[in-house]
Amino acid sequence: MDKCKDCGILTEEGNRFKCYRYKIELTESEILRGRDCLFFTEPIYDDGEPLTPAQLVLIKEMDIKSRKMQGPV
């Protein structure tokens, strides 16, 4: 199980935390609790700068779609 606090698509606005993908506000207790999330993404850095949550969601969506396109092995 992964935690939201380690996810690259969690945004912080003042004292509020929001999941960029699901557009929901999370409390601190929800963030610290482990959960299964299809869109959990470790932060990715490009030239020392972190990718934006929008870029991370796009990468994750493409990854999920590519897995669906694979046929039987």
TORMARKE-889842 format. One record per residue: y, z, x of N, C-alpha, C, O, CB in turn. Coordinates in steps of 0.02 Angstrom, whole numbers, plus 50000, padded with zeros to 5 digits. Glycine has a CB too. Layout:
REM residues N
<site n_y="Y" n_z="Z" n_x="X" ca_y="Y" ca_z="Z" ca_x="X" c_y="Y" c_z="Z" c_x="X" o_y="Y" o_z="Z" o_x="X" cb_y="Y" cb_z="Z" cb_x="X"/>
...
REM end
This chain:
REM residues 73
<site n_y="49941" n_z="50000" n_x="50042" ca_y="50000" ca_z="50000" ca_x="50000" c_y="50062" c_z="50000" c_x="50044" o_y="50065" o_z="50034" o_x="50095" cb_y="50000" cb_z="50060" cb_x="49952"/>
<site n_y="50110" n_z="49962" n_x="50024" ca_y="50172" ca_z="49957" ca_x="50062" c_y="50227" c_z="49994" c_x="50025" o_y="50222" o_z="50006" o_x="49964" cb_y="50192" cb_z="49883" cb_x="50073"/>
<site n_y="50278" n_z="50012" n_x="50060" ca_y="50332" ca_z="50049" ca_x="50030" c_y="50394" c_z="50005" c_x="50027" o_y="50408" o_z="49966" o_x="50072" cb_y="50347" cb_z="50113" cb_x="50069"/>
<site n_y="50431" n_z="50012" n_x="49973" ca_y="50491" ca_z="49973" ca_x="49963" c_y="50542" c_z="49983" c_x="50019" o_y="50579" o_z="49937" o_x="50036" cb_y="50522" cb_z="49989" cb_x="49896"/>
<site n_y="50544" n_z="50044" n_x="50047" ca_y="50595" ca_z="50058" ca_x="50098" c_y="50585" c_z="50015" c_x="50160" o_y="50632" o_z="50005" o_x="50198" cb_y="50594" cb_z="50132" cb_x="50117"/>
<site n_y="50525" n_z="49988" n_x="50170" ca_y="50511" ca_z="49945" ca_x="50228" c_y="50517" c_z="49871" c_x="50211" o_y="50506" o_z="49829" o_x="50254" cb_y="50441" cb_z="49960" cb_x="50254"/>
<site n_y="50535" n_z="49855" n_x="50150" ca_y="50537" ca_z="49786" ca_x="50127" c_y="50604" c_z="49753" c_x="50144" o_y="50656" o_z="49784" o_x="50139" cb_y="50524" cb_z="49782" cb_x="50051"/>
<site n_y="50601" n_z="49690" n_x="50164" ca_y="50661" ca_z="49654" ca_x="50182" c_y="50703" c_z="49631" c_x="50123" o_y="50760" o_z="49610" o_x="50132" cb_y="50643" cb_z="49595" cb_x="50222"/>
<site n_y="50675" n_z="49633" n_x="50061" ca_y="50713" ca_z="49610" ca_x="50003" c_y="50744" c_z="49667" c_x="49964" o_y="50772" o_z="49656" o_x="49910" cb_y="50669" cb_z="49570" cb_x="49958"/>
<site n_y="50740" n_z="49728" n_x="49991" ca_y="50774" ca_z="49785" ca_x="49959" c_y="50846" c_z="49785" c_x="49982" o_y="50860" o_z="49786" o_x="50042" cb_y="50738" cb_z="49853" cb_x="49977"/>
<site n_y="50893" n_z="49785" n_x="49935" ca_y="50963" ca_z="49786" ca_x="49953" c_y="50992" c_z="49854" c_x="49934" o_y="50970" o_z="49886" o_x="49886" cb_y="51002" cb_z="49729" cb_x="49917"/>
<site n_y="51041" n_z="49876" n_x="49973" ca_y="51073" ca_z="49940" ca_x="49960" c_y="51146" c_z="49928" c_x="49944" o_y="51183" o_z="49897" o_x="49983" cb_y="51065" cb_z="49988" cb_x="50021"/>
<site n_y="51167" n_z="49952" n_x="49886" ca_y="51236" ca_z="49946" ca_x="49865" c_y="51263" c_z="50016" c_x="49854" o_y="51254" o_z="50045" o_x="49800" cb_y="51243" cb_z="49902" cb_x="49800"/>
<site n_y="51296" n_z="50043" n_x="49904" ca_y="51320" ca_z="50112" ca_x="49899" c_y="51261" c_z="50160" c_x="49900" o_y="51224" o_z="50162" o_x="49949" cb_y="51362" cb_z="50122" cb_x="49835"/>
<site n_y="51253" n_z="50198" n_x="49847" ca_y="51197" ca_z="50244" ca_x="49841" c_y="51140" c_z="50215" c_x="49800" o_y="51090" o_z="50249" o_x="49788" cb_y="51220" cb_z="50309" cb_x="49810"/>
<site n_y="51146" n_z="50153" n_x="49779" ca_y="51096" ca_z="50122" ca_x="49735" c_y="51054" c_z="50072" c_x="49775" o_y="51080" o_z="50036" o_x="49819" cb_y="51129" cb_z="50087" cb_x="49675"/>
<site n_y="50990" n_z="50069" n_x="49759" ca_y="50944" ca_z="50022" ca_x="49790" c_y="50921" c_z="49973" c_x="49737" o_y="50906" o_z="49992" o_x="49681" cb_y="50884" cb_z="50059" cb_x="49823"/>
<site n_y="50917" n_z="49909" n_x="49756" ca_y="50898" ca_z="49858" ca_x="49708" c_y="50849" c_z="49810" c_x="49740" o_y="50858" o_z="49789" o_x="49797" cb_y="50961" cb_z="49820" cb_x="49683"/>
<site n_y="50796" n_z="49793" n_x="49703" ca_y="50748" ca_z="49743" ca_x="49726" c_y="50778" c_z="49674" c_x="49711" o_y="50792" o_z="49658" o_x="49653" cb_y="50678" cb_z="49752" cb_x="49691"/>
<site n_y="50789" n_z="49635" n_x="49763" ca_y="50821" ca_z="49570" ca_x="49755" c_y="50779" c_z="49522" c_x="49712" o_y="50806" o_z="49485" o_x="49672" cb_y="50834" cb_z="49538" cb_x="49823"/>
<site n_y="50713" n_z="49524" n_x="49721" ca_y="50668" ca_z="49478" ca_x="49685" c_y="50664" c_z="49494" c_x="49611" o_y="50671" o_z="49450" o_x="49569" cb_y="50599" cb_z="49480" cb_x="49716"/>
<site n_y="50652" n_z="49558" n_x="49595" ca_y="50641" ca_z="49577" ca_x="49525" c_y="50704" c_z="49599" c_x="49490" o_y="50703" o_z="49612" o_x="49430" cb_y="50591" cb_z="49632" cb_x="49522"/>
<site n_y="50760" n_z="49603" n_x="49526" ca_y="50825" ca_z="49621" ca_x="49497" c_y="50822" c_z="49688" c_x="49460" o_y="50851" o_z="49695" o_x="49406" cb_y="50849" cb_z="49566" cb_x="49451"/>
<site n_y="50787" n_z="49737" n_x="49489" ca_y="50783" ca_z="49803" ca_x="49459" c_y="50811" c_z="49855" c_x="49507" o_y="50807" o_z="49847" o_x="49568" cb_y="50710" cb_z="49820" cb_x="49440"/>
<site n_y="50840" n_z="49906" n_x="49479" ca_y="50867" ca_z="49961" ca_x="49519" c_y="50812" c_z="50013" c_x="49528" o_y="50776" o_z="50030" o_x="49481" cb_y="50930" cb_z="49992" cb_x="49486"/>
<site n_y="50805" n_z="50037" n_x="49589" ca_y="50752" ca_z="50085" ca_x="49605" c_y="50782" c_z="50152" c_x="49625" o_y="50834" o_z="50155" o_x="49657" cb_y="50707" cb_z="50058" cb_x="49661"/>
<site n_y="50749" n_z="50206" n_x="49605" ca_y="50770" ca_z="50272" ca_x="49626" c_y="50740" c_z="50287" c_x="49694" o_y="50695" o_z="50252" o_x="49716" cb_y="50750" cb_z="50326" cb_x="49574"/>
<site n_y="50765" n_z="50339" n_x="49726" ca_y="50739" ca_z="50357" ca_x="49792" c_y="50665" c_z="50376" c_x="49789" o_y="50627" o_z="50361" o_x="49835" cb_y="50779" cb_z="50415" cb_x="49822"/>
<site n_y="50644" n_z="50409" n_x="49734" ca_y="50574" ca_z="50428" ca_x="49728" c_y="50529" c_z="50366" c_x="49720" o_y="50473" o_z="50365" o_x="49746" cb_y="50564" cb_z="50476" cb_x="49669"/>
<site n_y="50553" n_z="50315" n_x="49685" ca_y="50514" ca_z="50253" ca_x="49678" c_y="50510" c_z="50216" c_x="49744" o_y="50459" o_z="50185" o_x="49759" cb_y="50546" cb_z="50208" cb_x="49625"/>
<site n_y="50562" n_z="50219" n_x="49784" ca_y="50563" ca_z="50185" ca_x="49848" c_y="50513" c_z="50217" c_x="49896" o_y="50479" o_z="50181" o_x="49933" cb_y="50633" cb_z="50186" cb_x="49878"/>
<site n_y="50510" n_z="50282" n_x="49896" ca_y="50466" ca_z="50318" ca_x="49942" c_y="50392" c_z="50315" c_x="49921" o_y="50348" o_z="50322" o_x="49963" cb_y="50487" cb_z="50389" cb_x="49948"/>
<site n_y="50379" n_z="50304" n_x="49857" ca_y="50311" ca_z="50300" ca_x="49833" c_y="50281" c_z="50232" c_x="49851" o_y="50315" o_z="50181" o_x="49844" cb_y="50308" cb_z="50312" cb_x="49756"/>
<site n_y="50219" n_z="50231" n_x="49872" ca_y="50187" ca_z="50168" ca_x="49889" c_y="50172" c_z="50128" c_x="49826" o_y="50160" o_z="50157" o_x="49773" cb_y="50122" cb_z="50181" cb_x="49928"/>
<site n_y="50172" n_z="50062" n_x="49832" ca_y="50157" ca_z="50020" ca_x="49774" c_y="50132" c_z="49953" c_x="49798" o_y="50148" o_z="49931" o_x="49853" cb_y="50219" cb_z="50011" cb_x="49729"/>
<site n_y="50092" n_z="49921" n_x="49757" ca_y="50068" ca_z="49854" ca_x="49773" c_y="50119" c_z="49804" c_x="49747" o_y="50133" o_z="49802" o_x="49687" cb_y="49997" cb_z="49840" cb_x="49742"/>
<site n_y="50147" n_z="49765" n_x="49791" ca_y="50198" ca_z="49716" ca_x="49772" c_y="50180" c_z="49650" c_x="49803" o_y="50171" o_z="49645" o_x="49864" cb_y="50269" cb_z="49740" cb_x="49793"/>
<site n_y="50176" n_z="49599" n_x="49762" ca_y="50160" ca_z="49532" ca_x="49786" c_y="50213" c_z="49506" c_x="49834" o_y="50199" o_z="49465" o_x="49878" cb_y="50151" cb_z="49485" cb_x="49727"/>
<site n_y="50275" n_z="49528" n_x="49825" ca_y="50331" ca_z="49502" ca_x="49864" c_y="50352" c_z="49547" c_x="49921" o_y="50405" o_z="49536" o_x="49950" cb_y="50389" cb_z="49490" cb_x="49820"/>
<site n_y="50311" n_z="49597" n_x="49939" ca_y="50329" ca_z="49639" ca_x="49996" c_y="50334" c_z="49595" c_x="50058" o_y="50289" o_z="49557" o_x="50073" cb_y="50277" cb_z="49696" cb_x="50007"/>
<site n_y="50390" n_z="49601" n_x="50093" ca_y="50403" ca_z="49560" ca_x="50152" c_y="50435" c_z="49602" c_x="50207" o_y="50486" o_z="49635" o_x="50195" cb_y="50448" cb_z="49500" cb_x="50135"/>
<site n_y="50405" n_z="49601" n_x="50265" ca_y="50436" ca_z="49634" ca_x="50323" c_y="50500" c_z="49596" c_x="50339" o_y="50503" o_z="49535" o_x="50331" cb_y="50387" cb_z="49636" cb_x="50385"/>
<site n_y="50551" n_z="49632" n_x="50362" ca_y="50612" ca_z="49597" ca_x="50384" c_y="50597" c_z="49547" c_x="50440" o_y="50558" o_z="49563" o_x="50486" cb_y="50667" cb_z="49648" cb_x="50406"/>
<site n_y="50627" n_z="49488" n_x="50437" ca_y="50617" ca_z="49437" ca_x="50488" c_y="50685" c_z="49424" c_x="50521" o_y="50736" o_z="49419" o_x="50487" cb_y="50588" cb_z="49370" cb_x="50456"/>
<site n_y="50684" n_z="49419" n_x="50587" ca_y="50746" ca_z="49408" ca_x="50624" c_y="50746" c_z="49339" c_x="50656" o_y="50695" o_z="49316" o_x="50681" cb_y="50755" cb_z="49463" cb_x="50678"/>
<site n_y="50804" n_z="49307" n_x="50654" ca_y="50813" ca_z="49242" ca_x="50685" c_y="50874" c_z="49247" c_x="50730" o_y="50930" o_z="49258" o_x="50707" cb_y="50822" cb_z="49185" cb_x="50631"/>
<site n_y="50863" n_z="49240" n_x="50795" ca_y="50916" ca_z="49249" ca_x="50845" c_y="50950" c_z="49317" c_x="50840" o_y="51011" o_z="49322" o_x="50847" cb_y="50968" cb_z="49194" cb_x="50837"/>
<site n_y="50910" n_z="49368" n_x="50827" ca_y="50936" ca_z="49436" ca_x="50823" c_y="50968" c_z="49455" c_x="50757" o_y="50985" o_z="49514" o_x="50747" cb_y="50986" cb_z="49445" cb_x="50876"/>
<site n_y="50976" n_z="49408" n_x="50711" ca_y="51006" ca_z="49421" ca_x="50646" c_y="50951" c_z="49423" c_x="50593" o_y="50907" o_z="49379" o_x="50593" cb_y="51060" cb_z="49368" cb_x="50629"/>
<site n_y="50952" n_z="49472" n_x="50548" ca_y="50901" ca_z="49474" ca_x="50495" c_y="50914" c_z="49419" c_x="50444" o_y="50971" o_z="49404" o_x="50427" cb_y="50899" cb_z="49543" cb_x="50461"/>
<site n_y="50860" n_z="49390" n_x="50418" ca_y="50866" ca_z="49342" ca_x="50364" c_y="50890" c_z="49377" c_x="50301" o_y="50876" o_z="49437" o_x="50292" cb_y="50800" cb_z="49304" cb_x="50352"/>
<site n_y="50924" n_z="49342" n_x="50258" ca_y="50949" ca_z="49372" ca_x="50196" c_y="50891" c_z="49382" c_x="50148" o_y="50839" o_z="49349" o_x="50154" cb_y="51004" cb_z="49328" cb_x="50164"/>
<site n_y="50899" n_z="49427" n_x="50099" ca_y="50846" ca_z="49436" ca_x="50049" c_y="50829" c_z="49370" c_x="50012" o_y="50771" o_z="49358" o_x="49995" cb_y="50867" cb_z="49488" cb_x="49998"/>
<site n_y="50879" n_z="49329" n_x="49999" ca_y="50866" ca_z="49265" ca_x="49965" c_y="50821" c_z="49220" c_x="50007" o_y="50776" o_z="49188" o_x="49981" cb_y="50933" cb_z="49229" cb_x="49950"/>
<site n_y="50833" n_z="49218" n_x="50073" ca_y="50791" ca_z="49178" ca_x="50117" c_y="50720" c_z="49205" c_x="50120" o_y="50672" o_z="49167" o_x="50120" cb_y="50821" cb_z="49175" cb_x="50188"/>
<site n_y="50713" n_z="49272" n_x="50122" ca_y="50647" ca_z="49302" ca_x="50125" c_y="50607" c_z="49289" c_x="50061" o_y="50547" o_z="49276" o_x="50064" cb_y="50653" cb_z="49377" cb_x="50136"/>
<site n_y="50641" n_z="49292" n_x="50003" ca_y="50607" ca_z="49278" ca_x="49940" c_y="50584" c_z="49205" c_x="49938" o_y="50528" o_z="49191" o_x="49916" cb_y="50654" cb_z="49293" cb_x="49879"/>
<site n_y="50625" n_z="49159" n_x="49961" ca_y="50607" ca_z="49088" ca_x="49962" c_y="50546" c_z="49077" c_x="50007" o_y="50501" o_z="49040" o_x="49989" cb_y="50666" cb_z="49046" cb_x="49986"/>
<site n_y="50546" n_z="49108" n_x="50066" ca_y="50489" ca_z="49101" ca_x="50112" c_y="50425" c_z="49128" c_x="50080" o_y="50372" o_z="49097" o_x="50085" cb_y="50503" cb_z="49137" cb_x="50178"/>
<site n_y="50431" n_z="49186" n_x="50047" ca_y="50372" ca_z="49217" ca_x="50016" c_y="50347" c_z="49175" c_x="49958" o_y="50286" o_z="49168" o_x="49950" cb_y="50389" cb_z="49288" cb_x="49992"/>
<site n_y="50391" n_z="49146" n_x="49918" ca_y="50371" ca_z="49103" ca_x="49862" c_y="50335" c_z="49041" c_x="49887" o_y="50285" o_z="49021" o_x="49858" cb_y="50432" cb_z="49082" cb_x="49820"/>
<site n_y="50359" n_z="49012" n_x="49942" ca_y="50325" ca_z="48953" ca_x="49970" c_y="50257" c_z="48972" c_x="49997" o_y="50209" o_z="48934" o_x="49991" cb_y="50368" cb_z="48922" cb_x="50026"/>
<site n_y="50251" n_z="49031" n_x="50027" ca_y="50187" ca_z="49055" ca_x="50054" c_y="50137" c_z="49064" c_x="49997" o_y="50079" o_z="49045" o_x="50003" cb_y="50197" cb_z="49121" cb_x="50092"/>
<site n_y="50159" n_z="49094" n_x="49942" ca_y="50114" ca_z="49104" ca_x="49885" c_y="50092" c_z="49038" c_x="49855" o_y="50034" o_z="49029" o_x="49838" cb_y="50149" cb_z="49148" cb_x="49831"/>
<site n_y="50139" n_z="48991" n_x="49848" ca_y="50122" ca_z="48925" ca_x="49820" c_y="50073" c_z="48888" c_x="49866" o_y="50029" o_z="48853" o_x="49841" cb_y="50185" cb_z="48883" cb_x="49810"/>
<site n_y="50081" n_z="48894" n_x="49931" ca_y="50037" ca_z="48859" ca_x="49977" c_y="49966" c_z="48886" c_x="49973" o_y="49918" o_z="48849" o_x="49982" cb_y="50063" cb_z="48864" cb_x="50049"/>
<site n_y="49959" n_z="48950" n_x="49959" ca_y="49891" ca_z="48979" ca_x="49951" c_y="49857" c_z="48952" c_x="49888" o_y="49797" o_z="48943" o_x="49888" cb_y="49895" cb_z="49055" cb_x="49948"/>
<site n_y="49895" n_z="48940" n_x="49835" ca_y="49867" ca_z="48915" ca_x="49773" c_y="49845" c_z="48842" c_x="49780" o_y="49799" o_z="48820" o_x="49745" cb_y="49919" cb_z="48920" cb_x="49717"/>
<site n_y="49876" n_z="48805" n_x="49826" ca_y="49860" ca_z="48734" ca_x="49834" c_y="49797" c_z="48722" c_x="49874" o_y="49772" o_z="48666" o_x="49874" cb_y="49917" cb_z="48700" cb_x="49867"/>
<site n_y="49770" n_z="48773" n_x="49906" ca_y="49711" ca_z="48764" ca_x="49947" c_y="49650" c_z="48757" c_x="49901" o_y="49641" o_z="48795" o_x="49853" cb_y="49702" cb_z="48822" cb_x="49996"/>
<site n_y="49608" n_z="48709" n_x="49917" ca_y="49547" ca_z="48698" ca_x="49879" c_y="49489" c_z="48740" c_x="49906" o_y="49499" o_z="48783" o_x="49949" cb_y="49529" cb_z="48625" cb_x="49880"/>
<site n_y="49430" n_z="48727" n_x="49881" ca_y="49372" ca_z="48764" ca_x="49905" c_y="49358" c_z="48747" c_x="49978" o_y="49368" o_z="48691" o_x="50002" cb_y="49310" cb_z="48748" cb_x="49862"/>
<site n_y="49334" n_z="48797" n_x="50013" ca_y="49321" ca_z="48789" ca_x="50084" c_y="49247" c_z="48778" c_x="50096" o_y="49226" o_z="48770" o_x="50153" cb_y="49346" cb_z="48850" cb_x="50124"/>
REM end
